[in-house]
Amino acid sequence: MQSDFRENLHLALDTVRAHKLRSFLAILGVMIGVALIILVVGLVQGFRQTIQDEIVSEGIDTAFVSRFDQGPQNGRRPKDEKLRKPLTLEDAMAIRQLCPAVKEIAVSAFQWQLAHTARYQGNEIEGTDFRGTFPAYLAVYSNATMKAGRFFTEAENEHRENVVVIGENVATAFFPSIADALGKQILVDGSTYLVVGVFEKPPNGFGTDDEDRRTVIPYYTFMKLYPGSYEIAYRFLAYSGKLDAAVDQLREVLRRRREVPYDKPDTFSIQTQVEVVQKFNDIIGGVVLVVVVLSSIGLLIGGMGVMNIMLVSVTERTREIGVRKAIGARSRDITWQFLFEAMTLTGTGGIIGIIVGSAIVFLIPTVSSLKAVVPAWAVIIGFTVSVSIGLIFGVWPATKAARLNPVEALRYE
């Protein structure tokens, strides 16, 4: 049995080498299909790893609360959503008192529609993440780690001091070193702030530096400078393992305070990190489906090409088949000979596709900020699928070869 396997494999490789161009054209569809599969799996795995890292960086026991629904918006927001009452600081205080599963809550005031600009001695950064918040920000946001200096105090918040904590990207854009930022004064939207601390750059951020463009000031300072023209949102931290209970408690408190009837939907949005992952999976699932369909078309075309080449090969080698049968080869031997040739063709295409797809995946992180990895199971599946294509589409040519009459085959010219 082992000698038969080696002989069939040797014959198959000889056939591939003897007709290099024809073999390459036959397996081109399989090669493209497998390369697409490897590429998509690599990107999806990279995205998932990025999201998992993002969840860890923001805290797995946290959730974001806003009066607007989160996620992609198609055009403008619905009218009923725009008419929702804003969240208030008093709501947050009530949540802290009435929700035992909530460990801490960070209130943030910001302006949705304004692009804030930070400046220092002629240098500027547009689109900074500018907000007013409380010292609880450090406890709730696990990606709020100090690289230098300190966070502002409750006393500075109460006294409406013009102090700011900036992101690492802001600091490196304005100053020669991180330490040089401390004690300097920068402008944000024309107001002067004393830099008291610098955040450490988060390890992730979905491939962007936006999370590191933070310019965070005390909440009451923000209220002093932007009275009435702001939005309030919360991020709360639940006790370990009690996120679902915290969400239920918070929803009950807000519905009661906002006087939402029992038969009406929430007039606010609560988004946990689990929901972020679910939304991502929903989006990426559609992309994967489209690419799988395209890959399947490529594999189907490649399989049909291999079948056509194998039928031509059977016709060309009719006399050879007759000789083999005349000296004792069984129909089963002929069948496996041609099946091995078909599987060798598509398997070779699969290997080339895996190499090409993996090379692209490994190249992506070097030319962009995206993550991409090729898991071992994707390589195994890619190779298995390519060989299976040869097995499936090689059945007809192999069966046709095995059924040839040896006498008629020997007479064939």
N, C-alpha and C positions, 0 to 999 in steps of 0.2 A: 504493500500500500504506500509506504514511504517512497519507494523507488518510482512508483507511478506518479506520485505528486511531484517529485523532482523532475521527472521526464516531461510532464505536462507544463510545468513552470518554465523549463528550459526551452521547450518548443514555442511557448507563448512569447518569451522574451526575444527569441530569434525572429519571430514574426514582426514584433514591434520595431526591432532594429532594422529589419529589411525594408520596411515601408515607413520611414520616419515621418515624412511630410503628411502622408495619408493618415497615419496614426495620430499625429498632432491635431490635424483638422477634425478628426473624429472625436477627440476627447476635449476639444476646446469648450464646448458647452458645459461639460462636467467640471472642468477646471474653474470656469467663471462662477458656476453655481456654488461650488464648495468654498471658493474664495469669499463670496458674498456672505455665506453662512458664518465663516470664521470672523469676518470683519464685523458683522452685526452683533454676534455674540460678544466679541471683544469690547465693542462700544457699550453695549448694554451692561456688561459686567463692570466696566469702568464707571458708568453712570451710577449704578447701584452702590458701588463702593464709595463714590463721592457723596451720595445721599446718606449712607450710613455714617460716614465721617461727619457730615453736617449735623445729623441728629445728635451724635455724641457731643459735638462742639457746642450746640445750643441747649443740650440737656434733654434726656429722654423723658423726664418727668415734668416737662413744661408744656404750656399751650399758649397760643396767642388769641387775644380777645379784641375785636374791633366792631364798630357798628356796621361796617361794610363786609359783604361776603368776600372771602379770599379766593385766590386762584385767577386763571386767565379770564378776562372779560371780553365779550364780543361787542365791540363798540362802546356805547355809553351805558352807564348803570341804569337799571330800571327806576322809574319814578318813585315807586314805593320805598326803594332802598335809599334814595336820596332824601326822602322825607323822614327817615328814622331820626329819633332823638339822639344827640351826641352822648357818648359815655362821659361820665363826670368823675372828678376826684372823690366825691362823696360815695359814688357807687363802689369804688375801689376800697374805701374805708369800711363799707358795709361788708364787702366780700371778705376782708381780712378778719372781721369780727364774727361773722356768721357761718363761715365755711371752715370747719375744723380740719378738713383734709388739705387745705391750702396752707403751705408752709410760709410762703412769702409772695408778695406781688409787687411788680415794678410798673409804675405808671409812667408813660411817655407822652409828651406833648410835641407835636410836630405839624408841619404844613404839607399836605399831600401834593399840592399843585405847584409849589414854588421850588425852583432849583437854587440851592444855596451855594454861595461862593466864599471860599476862605482865601485870605491874602496875607502875604508877609514880604515886605521889601521888594515889591515888584513881581514876586512869584504868586501864582494863584492856582487853586484847584476848584473846578466847577463840579456841581452835583454831589456835595458832601452830604453825609447822613447826619443832619443837624437836628438835634432834639433836646428837650429839657426833661430831666428825670430826677429820681431820688437816689440816695445811696444804696437802696435795695437793688439797684441795677446790677451791682457786682455779685450779689447772692443768686439772682435769678438767671443771669446770662453766664453760662459756663465759659463762653468765649470772650468774656470781659476780664481778661487777665492783664495786670499791670506789668509793663516792661520797664518802665522808669517812673519815678515820682509816686503820686498817690491819686486816689479818687477824691472828689470834693466831699466835704463833711456836711452833716445836717445843719450845723451852725451857718456855714456858707450858703446853704440853701435857704434857710430862714431869713438871713440878712440880704438875700438877693445879690450876692457877690458876682461880679463878672469874671468868673473863672471857667476854664474849659479843660476837658480831657480829650486828647486827639488820638487818632489812629496812627499806627506806625508808618503807613504810607504818607500821611500828611506830614509827619515829623521829618521823614527822610527827604521829602520834596522841598521842605522849607529850610532845613538846618543841616550842617555838616555831619552831625552825629545825633543820636537819640538824646543823649545827656544835654546837648546844647539847647534842646527845645524847652527845658524846664526854666521857668522864670521869664521867658520871653512873652511878648504880647503880639497876638495875631488879630486880624480883622475877619469877622464873619458877617456878611451882609452889612458892612459899614460899622458894626459895633466892635469895640475893643475888648479882648478877653486875655487874661493871664493864664498861660499854660502851666497847670499844676501836675499833670500826669500824661503818660503815653501808654496807650493800649498795646499789648503784644498782638502782632498780626495773627489772625485765626489761620489754622492750617488748611482750611478749605474755604468754600464760598462759591461752589458750582463754577469753578474756573474763572472767577472774576476777582477784582480787588475791591469791590464796592464795600464789603464789610469792614475794610480797613480805612475807609475814608470818614470815619466817625469823628464828629465834633460834638461832644456831649457837654451840656451846661446844666446848672441846677434848674429844677422845675420852676421855682418861683421867679428866678431870673428870666426864664423864658416867658412867663406870664407877664412880667413887667414890660418886656420889650415887644411882645406880640399879643396885646389884650384883645380877646374875642376872635382872633383870626387863626385858629388852630384846631387840630383834631386831637383826641385823647384815645389811646389804646393801652392795653395791658398785656404783659406776659407774666404768668404766674408759675410758681414752682410748687408742685404737690409733694407731699411726703412720699417716700419710696414705696412704689407699688399701689398708690392710692390715686393715680391720675384720673381714672374713670369716676371714682367717687367725688373727686374735686370738681370735675366737669359738671356732674349732676348737681352738686351743691351750688356751684356758681350760677348755673343756668336757672335754678329755682330762685336764687336771690335777685338776679337781674330781671327775670320775668315779673317778679312781684314788684320790684321798685319801678320798672318801666310800664307797669299796669298792662301787661300783655294778656288778653283773654285766653282761657285754657284751650280754646279750639282754634287759636291763631298761631302761625309760626313765629319763631324767635325774631325779634327786631335787632339782632346782633349776631355776630359770628364768633364761634369758638373753633379754633383749628389746632388739633394736636399734631405732633410729629408723625404719628401713625397715619393720620389722614393725608399728610404731605406725601408720604411714601405711596399711599394708595392712589393718589392723583397722578403721581409720576408713573406708576405701573400702568394705569389706564392709558396715559398718553403714549408711553413707550410700547405698550402692547399693540397699538394700532400700527406703529412704525414697523415693529417686528413682523406683524402679519403681512404687510405689503412686501417687505423684503423677502419673506419666506415664499410668497407667491412668485415673485420674480426669480428667486433662486430655483424654485421648482420648475419653472419654465425652462431655465437654462439646463437643468439636469435632464428634463424630458427631451429637449432638443439633442443634448449630448448622447442620451441613451438611444434615440432613434438613429443618430449618426453612426454609433457603434454597431447597431443592428444592421444597418445598410452595408457598412464595411465588412462585417462578418459574413453576410450573404454573398458579397462579391468574393470574399476569400474562399468560401465553400465552393463556388463555381470554379475559381482558379485552381483549386487544389483537389478537384474531383478525382483525378487519376491517382494522386497521392493517397487519398482516402481508400480507393480501391486496392492499392498495393498493401496498405496496412491491414485491411480486412482479409486479404488473400493470405497473409502470413500469420493470421490468427488473432488480430485485434477484434475485440468485441464492440458491439454498438455502444455499450456503456463507456468504453475507453475513448471512442470517437467523440461521444457527447461531452465528456469531461475535458477532452483536449480543447474543444472549441469554447466551452464555458470558461476554462482557464484563460484562454486568449482574450475573451471579452472582459473578464474581471481584471486581467492584467492591464488592459487598455484603460479602463475606467479607474482602476486603482492608481495607475500612474498619473492620470489627470487629477485625481483627488489629492495625491501627494504634492503635485505642483501647485494646486489650488491652496492647500494648507500652507505651503511655504510662502506663496504670494500674499495670501490673506494675513498671515502672522507677521510678515515683514511690514505690511501697511499698519497693522495694529501697533507694533512696537515703534513705528516711526511717528505715530500720531502724538504721543506725549512730548516728543522732542521738538516738534514744530508748532505745537499749540499747548494750551493749558488744560486740555481735556485728558482724562484718564482712560486708559484702555488696557485690558489684560486678556490673554488667551488661556482659559482654563484647559486642563488636560482632557476633560470629558468632551470639550468641543472638538479637539483634534481627533479623538477616538470616533466621535459621531460622524465627523466629516469624512474620515477614511472609510468607515463602515457603510455610509450612504453611497459613496462612490463605487465601492466594490459591489454593493447590492444592485446598483444600476446595471452594472455589467452582467450580473447573474440573471436579472430579470429580462433584460433586452437581448441576452445571448441565448436564451432558451430556444427560440425559433430556429436561428441558424444552426445551433448544435443539434437539434432534433432533425433538421433537414439533412445534415451531414451524416448522422447516425443511420438514417433510413435509406441511404443510397445502396443500390444493389451492387455488390462487388464486381460482378461480371460486366455490367453496363459501365461502371465507373472506370474499369481497366481499359475499356474501348474508347473512353472519352478523349478527344483531342483538343 
